């Protein structure tokens, strides 16, 4: 979404498990070339690793975004971005997910700047918002008591619908 909105580059999001089986139409020309970004917390996700290999077999640039230096995805891709979010304690991988979203936002901003599709003012606004995230997260942590109260109300719910914009 952000890469399309900010940089004006068409983006298709795929589950890695579906990518290589659907025989995607990929572009490799002198003036325009598809780039495949593979995103993984561990860098060892089998489907994501297979998608990276598939992209490279097709002659495309594969860029890995992962949290683990020296992982299989880091070695299998042409280039990469390390998240440096630290080790995950649980399976939910909240730190790595947050780092992935931040990284992709920064990538969208960098592409927009390179392609001149964003004003300096708007670029600075986005950077200021990113820089303010730690304070906003701290505010949420300060509401732990409210979250605990909500958890008591909703703990027996079998379904949730999350909506947002």
Residue pairs with C-beta under 8 A, 6 or more apart in sequence:
1 11
2 104
2 105
2 108
3 9
3 11
3 104
3 107
3 108
3 111
4 10
4 11
5 108
6 108
6 109
6 111
6 112
6 117
6 118
6 126
7 108
7 111
7 112
7 114
7 115
7 117
7 118
8 112
8 115
8 117
9 111
9 115
12 24
14 22
14 24
14 51
15 47
16 38
16 45
16 47
16 48
16 50
16 51
17 47
19 51
19 54
20 50
20 51
20 54
26 34
26 55
26 58
26 60
27 33
27 34
28 34
28 58
28 59
28 60
33 60
33 61
34 60
35 60
35 61
35 62
35 63
36 51
36 52
36 55
36 60
36 61
36 62
36 63
37 62
37 63
37 64
37 65
38 48
38 49
38 51
38 52
38 55
38 62
38 63
38 64
38 65
38 66
38 73
38 77
39 48
39 64
39 65
39 66
39 100
39 104
40 48
40 49
40 64
40 65
40 66
40 67
40 71
40 73
41 66
41 67
41 68
41 88
41 93
41 96
41 97
41 100
42 66
42 67
42 68
42 71
43 64
43 66
43 67
43 68
43 71
43 72
43 73
43 74
44 68
44 71
44 72
44 73
45 73
48 73
49 72
49 73
49 76
52 62
52 64
52 73
52 76
52 77
53 76
55 61
55 62
56 62
56 76
56 77
56 78
61 78
61 79
62 76
62 77
62 78
63 77
63 78
63 79
63 80
63 81
64 73
64 74
64 76
64 77
64 79
64 80
64 81
65 80
65 81
65 83
65 100
65 103
65 104
66 73
66 74
66 80
66 82
66 83
67 82
67 83
67 84
67 85
67 86
67 88
67 96
67 99
68 74
69 82
73 80
74 80
74 82
81 103
81 107
83 96
83 99
83 100
83 103
84 99
85 95
85 96
85 98
85 99
86 95
88 94
88 95
88 96
102 130
102 133
105 126
105 130
106 130
109 118
109 123
109 126
109 127
112 118
112 123
113 123
118 126
154 160
